[in-house]
Amino acid sequence: MSGAQDEGAEKSHEPTPRKLEEARRKGDVPKSTDMGAAAGYLGLLAAITAFGAVSVQTTGSALAAFLDRADGLEGRILGPGGAGLSAALIGRAAAGLAPLLLIPFALVLASYVAQQAFVFAPDKLAPKLSRISIISNAKNKFGLTGLAEFAKTLVKLCAVSAVLGLFLSARLDEMIGLARAAPAAVPAALMRIGVGLLGAIAAVAVFIAAIDVVWQRFNHARKLRMSFQELKEEHKESEGDPHVKSERRRRAQDIATNRMMLEVPKADVVIVNPTHYAVALKWSRKPGSAPECVAKGVDEVALMIREKAVEAGVPIHSDPPTARALHATVEIGQEIAPEHYAPVAAAIRFAEAMRARARQQGWGGA
């Protein structure tokens, strides 16, 4: 992994979204195995705390039943109906152990889902000579990444050893005292000591996992850094890619349409050619001013304008010739031309009459 850095020391630019997406398609994603280990420890601790007593009792009763019938068990298992007896005994033991296995597994799975580490990458499955190359493997083991992994393993070993030593020294007297304790009290005491030790190890694992998550993300971004030349080439490819251009145009049109739709409720009237054209006009009524186009569109956009107008209570006036002419000649934000004053004035009078009628009938006004 350090080979990429060694081969391109001048790569000082952060990876672009396209570079990150390409790496993800190839299965190259930041993933912390220590986070999975910490989740497993926490899951086991939670399972033992919540279901430990029940699990021990269920599994113990299954084993006790097995041992109580040890003399004639062989004949019963090998004889008729033996499969059912075996399944019953195994089922009871499995039911007791299930929480202790399923809860840690679920938390480990959730930790990898949270990291978005599950990626189907056919490239990872294809055979590559670099995977068996002595030189490549040496670079990975003795480069920056290899040294970091060695240091991380050493720190984990020292941390766990230190916690284990401190825990055992703190509980030494209690463990020695178990030799003189009543037999019935020993299992509970050992369970309490074991849960405490597991909790201490889980705390260390969580601390290490937090550091490892940060390191993995930093190391992933470091490996994908780009040179200035790579940035130029990617930009050139993106500009020349017709799909990228089409997607860029589509996003720009969506943004413009959404912004335009916000102006429709402010319009005085919407003039339509009932199904194909729609033009929303707003008149400030200032001296010397003319109605201004705040939204226009054809087909689907026209339908959106009509629906927004109905929702906002803006009157809709059907005038196909005027709707087509306005759509062809006036741009959004522009005032209408003098030749359209008469039909637009009629449309605004229609809208004012509709609002007045609505107020009279108590439907609410604009």
C-alpha positions in Angstrom: 0.0 0.0 0.0 2.9 2.3 0.4 3.9 1.7 -3.2 1.4 4.2 -4.4 3.0 6.9 -2.2 6.5 5.9 -3.2 5.7 6.0 -6.9 4.1 9.5 -6.7 5.6 11.6 -4.0 4.4 14.7 -5.7 0.8 13.7 -5.2 -0.3 16.4 -2.8 -3.9 17.1 -4.0 -6.8 15.6 -2.2 -8.7 12.9 -4.2 -11.7 14.1 -6.2 -15.2 12.5 -5.8 -14.7 10.7 -9.1 -11.4 9.2 -7.8 -13.1 8.1 -4.6 -15.9 6.5 -6.5 -13.6 4.7 -8.8 -11.7 3.3 -5.8 -14.9 2.2 -4.2 -15.9 0.3 -7.3 -12.6 -1.5 -7.1 -13.3 -2.4 -3.5 -10.8 0.1 -2.1 -12.6 1.6 0.9 -11.4 2.6 4.4 -12.2 -0.3 6.7 -11.2 -0.7 10.4 -11.0 -4.3 11.5 -10.4 -3.0 15.0 -13.8 -1.5 15.0 -15.3 -4.9 14.2 -13.3 -6.4 17.0 -14.5 -3.7 19.5 -18.1 -4.3 18.4 -17.6 -8.0 19.0 -16.3 -7.5 22.5 -19.1 -5.1 23.3 -21.7 -7.5 21.9 -20.3 -10.4 23.9 -20.3 -8.2 27.1 -23.9 -7.2 26.5 -25.0 -10.8 25.8 -23.3 -12.1 28.9 -24.7 -9.3 31.1 -28.2 -9.8 29.7 -28.5 -13.5 29.0 -25.4 -15.1 30.7 -27.3 -16.6 33.6 -30.2 -17.9 31.4 -27.7 -19.3 28.8 -25.7 -21.1 31.5 -28.9 -22.5 33.0 -30.3 -23.7 29.7 -27.1 -25.2 28.4 -26.3 -26.7 31.8 -29.7 -28.4 32.1 -29.3 -29.9 28.6 -25.9 -31.3 29.5 -27.2 -32.5 32.8 -30.0 -34.3 31.1 -27.4 -35.8 28.7 -25.2 -37.1 31.5 -28.1 -38.4 33.7 -29.0 -40.8 30.9 -25.5 -41.7 29.9 -25.9 -45.4 30.6 -28.7 -46.1 28.1 -28.0 -43.1 25.9 -26.2 -45.0 23.2 -29.0 -47.4 22.6 -31.6 -44.6 22.5 -29.6 -42.5 20.1 -28.8 -45.3 17.7 -32.2 -46.9 18.0 -35.5 -45.8 16.5 -36.3 -42.2 17.3 -32.7 -41.5 18.1 -32.4 -38.6 15.7 -35.2 -36.7 17.4 -33.6 -37.1 20.8 -30.2 -35.9 19.5 -31.9 -32.9 17.8 -33.7 -32.1 21.1 -30.5 -32.1 23.1 -28.6 -30.1 20.6 -31.4 -27.7 20.2 -31.6 -27.0 23.9 -27.8 -26.4 24.1 -27.9 -24.2 21.0 -30.8 -22.2 22.4 -28.7 -21.4 25.4 -25.7 -20.4 23.4 -27.5 -18.5 20.7 -27.7 -15.1 22.4 -23.9 -15.3 23.2 -23.2 -15.8 19.5 -25.9 -13.8 17.7 -25.6 -10.5 19.6 -21.8 -10.1 19.0 -22.3 -11.2 15.3 -25.0 -8.6 14.8 -22.9 -5.8 16.3 -19.8 -6.8 14.2 -22.1 -6.8 11.1 -23.5 -3.4 12.1 -20.0 -2.0 12.5 -19.0 -2.9 8.9 -22.3 -1.6 7.6 -21.7 1.7 9.4 -18.3 1.9 7.7 -19.9 1.2 4.3 -17.3 -1.6 4.0 -19.5 -4.1 2.1 -18.7 -3.5 -1.6 -19.0 -6.0 -4.4 -15.9 -5.5 -6.4 -15.2 -8.1 -9.2 -11.7 -6.6 -9.5 -10.9 -7.9 -6.1 -11.7 -11.5 -7.2 -9.6 -11.4 -10.3 -6.1 -13.0 -9.9 -3.3 -10.5 -9.9 0.5 -11.2 -10.1 1.1 -8.3 -7.7 -0.5 -10.3 -4.9 2.2 -12.9 -5.0 5.0 -10.5 -6.0 7.8 -10.5 -3.4 8.7 -6.9 -4.2 5.1 -5.6 -3.8 4.6 -7.6 -0.6 7.9 -6.3 0.8 6.8 -2.7 0.1 3.6 -3.3 1.9 5.3 -4.9 4.9 8.2 -2.5 5.3 6.7 0.7 3.9 4.8 3.4 5.9 1.7 1.3 6.0 3.5 -1.8 7.2 5.3 0.1 9.9 2.0 1.7 11.0 0.3 -1.8 11.2 3.3 -3.1 13.2 3.1 -0.2 15.6 -0.6 -0.6 16.0 -0.3 -4.3 16.7 2.5 -3.6 19.3 0.4 -0.9 21.0 -2.6 -3.2 21.1 -0.5 -6.0 22.7 1.0 -3.6 25.2 -2.4 -2.1 26.1 -4.2 -5.4 26.5 -1.3 -6.8 28.5 -1.2 -3.7 30.8 -5.0 -3.9 31.4 -4.8 -7.6 32.0 -2.0 -7.1 34.5 -3.7 -4.2 36.3 -7.0 -6.1 36.5 -5.5 -9.3 37.8 -3.4 -7.5 40.4 -6.5 -5.6 41.6 -8.5 -8.9 41.8 -5.7 -11.1 43.0 -6.8 -11.3 46.7 -10.4 -12.0 45.6 -9.3 -14.9 43.3 -7.1 -16.4 46.0 -10.0 -16.2 48.4 -12.1 -18.3 46.1 -10.0 -21.3 47.2 -11.6 -21.0 50.6 -15.0 -20.0 49.4 -18.1 -22.2 49.4 -18.3 -24.2 46.1 -21.8 -22.7 45.4 -20.3 -19.2 45.4 -17.4 -19.9 43.1 -19.3 -19.9 39.7 -20.9 -16.5 40.4 -17.6 -15.0 41.6 -15.8 -16.3 38.5 -18.6 -14.9 36.3 -18.3 -11.5 38.0 -14.5 -11.5 37.5 -14.8 -12.6 33.9 -17.3 -9.9 33.0 -15.1 -7.3 34.6 -12.1 -8.5 32.6 -14.1 -8.5 29.4 -15.4 -5.0 30.1 -11.8 -3.7 30.6 -10.7 -5.4 27.4 -13.7 -4.0 25.5 -12.9 -0.5 26.7 -9.3 -0.8 25.4 -10.7 -2.2 22.1 -13.1 0.8 21.7 -10.2 3.2 22.3 -8.0 1.5 19.8 -10.8 1.2 17.3 -11.5 5.0 17.5 -7.8 5.7 16.7 -7.8 3.0 13.9 -10.9 4.5 12.2 -9.2 7.9 12.0 -6.0 6.3 10.7 -7.7 4.2 8.1 -9.6 7.2 6.7 -6.4 9.2 6.6 -4.4 6.4 5.1 -7.1 5.8 2.4 -7.1 9.5 1.4 -3.3 9.5 1.4 -3.1 6.6 -1.0 -5.6 8.2 -3.4 -3.9 11.6 -3.5 -3.5 13.0 -7.0 -0.9 14.9 -8.8 -1.6 18.1 -10.7 -1.3 16.3 -14.0 -3.9 13.7 -12.9 -6.3 16.5 -11.9 -5.9 18.0 -15.3 -6.5 14.7 -17.1 -9.6 13.9 -15.0 -11.0 17.4 -15.6 -10.4 17.0 -19.4 -12.1 13.6 -19.4 -15.0 14.9 -17.4 -15.5 17.9 -19.7 -15.4 15.6 -22.7 -17.7 12.9 -21.4 -21.2 13.4 -22.9 -22.8 11.6 -20.0 -21.2 14.0 -17.5 -22.3 17.0 -19.6 -25.8 15.6 -19.9 -25.9 15.0 -16.1 -24.6 18.6 -15.5 -27.2 20.1 -17.8 -30.0 18.0 -16.1 -28.9 19.2 -12.7 -28.8 22.8 -13.8 -32.3 22.5 -15.3 -33.6 20.9 -12.1 -32.2 23.8 -10.0 -33.6 26.4 -12.4 -37.0 24.7 -12.4 -37.2 24.4 -8.6 -36.2 28.1 -8.3 -38.9 29.0 -10.8 -41.6 27.1 -9.0 -41.0 29.1 -5.9 -42.1 32.2 -7.9 -45.4 30.7 -9.1 -47.4 31.4 -5.9 -46.4 35.1 -6.2 -47.9 35.4 -9.8 -51.1 37.3 -10.6 -52.2 34.9 -13.3 -51.1 31.8 -15.2 -51.9 31.9 -18.9 -52.1 28.4 -20.5 -52.6 26.5 -23.7 -54.5 24.0 -21.7 -52.0 21.2 -21.9 -48.7 22.2 -23.5 -47.8 25.8 -22.5 -48.0 27.7 -19.2 -46.7 31.2 -18.5 -47.0 32.8 -15.0 -47.1 36.6 -14.9 -46.7 39.0 -12.0 -47.6 42.7 -12.2 -46.2 45.1 -9.6 -48.7 47.8 -10.6 -46.1 50.5 -10.5 -46.5 53.4 -12.9 -44.9 52.6 -16.2 -44.4 49.0 -15.4 -45.7 46.0 -17.3 -46.4 42.4 -16.2 -43.3 40.3 -15.7 -42.8 36.6 -16.5 -41.9 34.7 -13.3 -42.2 31.2 -14.7 -42.8 29.4 -18.0 -42.6 25.9 -19.4 -43.9 23.3 -21.8 -45.4 19.8 -21.3 -44.2 18.5 -17.9 -42.9 21.8 -16.6 -46.2 23.4 -17.7 -48.1 20.8 -15.8 -46.0 21.5 -12.7 -46.7 25.3 -13.1 -50.5 24.6 -13.3 -50.4 22.3 -10.3 -48.4 24.8 -8.3 -50.8 27.6 -9.3 -53.9 25.5 -8.2 -52.2 24.7 -4.9 -51.4 28.4 -4.3 -54.8 29.7 -5.5 -53.4 31.6 -8.5 -56.1 31.9 -11.2 -55.5 30.1 -14.5 -56.6 31.7 -17.7 -56.8 29.6 -20.9 -55.6 31.6 -24.0 -53.6 29.3 -26.3 -52.4 31.9 -28.8 -51.2 34.3 -26.1 -49.6 31.4 -24.1 -47.6 30.3 -27.1 -46.6 33.8 -28.1 -45.5 34.7 -24.5 -43.5 31.5 -24.2 -41.7 32.2 -27.4 -40.9 35.9 -26.9 -40.5 36.7 -23.2 -37.8 35.3 -20.9 -38.1 34.8 -17.1 -37.6 38.1 -15.3 -38.5 40.2 -18.4 -41.6 42.3 -18.9 -44.0 41.5 -21.7 -43.9 43.3 -25.0 -46.4 46.0 -25.8 -48.2 43.8 -28.4 -49.2 41.5 -25.6 -50.7 44.2 -23.3 -54.3 43.7 -24.4 -54.6 39.9 -24.0 -52.6 40.0 -20.8 -54.8 42.8 -19.4 -57.8 40.6 -20.2 -56.1 37.7 -18.3 -55.4 39.9 -15.3 -59.0 41.2 -15.3 -60.1 37.6 -15.3 -57.9 36.7 -12.4 -59.1 39.7 -10.4 -62.7 38.8 -11.1 -62.0 35.2 -9.9 -60.4 36.5 -6.7 -63.3 38.9 -6.0 -65.8 36.1 -6.6 -63.9 33.9 -4.2 -63.9 36.6 -1.5 -67.7 37.1 -2.0 -68.4 33.3 -1.6 -66.1 33.0 1.4 -63.6 30.7 -0.2 -60.6 32.9 1.0 -58.8 35.5 -1.0 -55.5 36.0 -2.6 
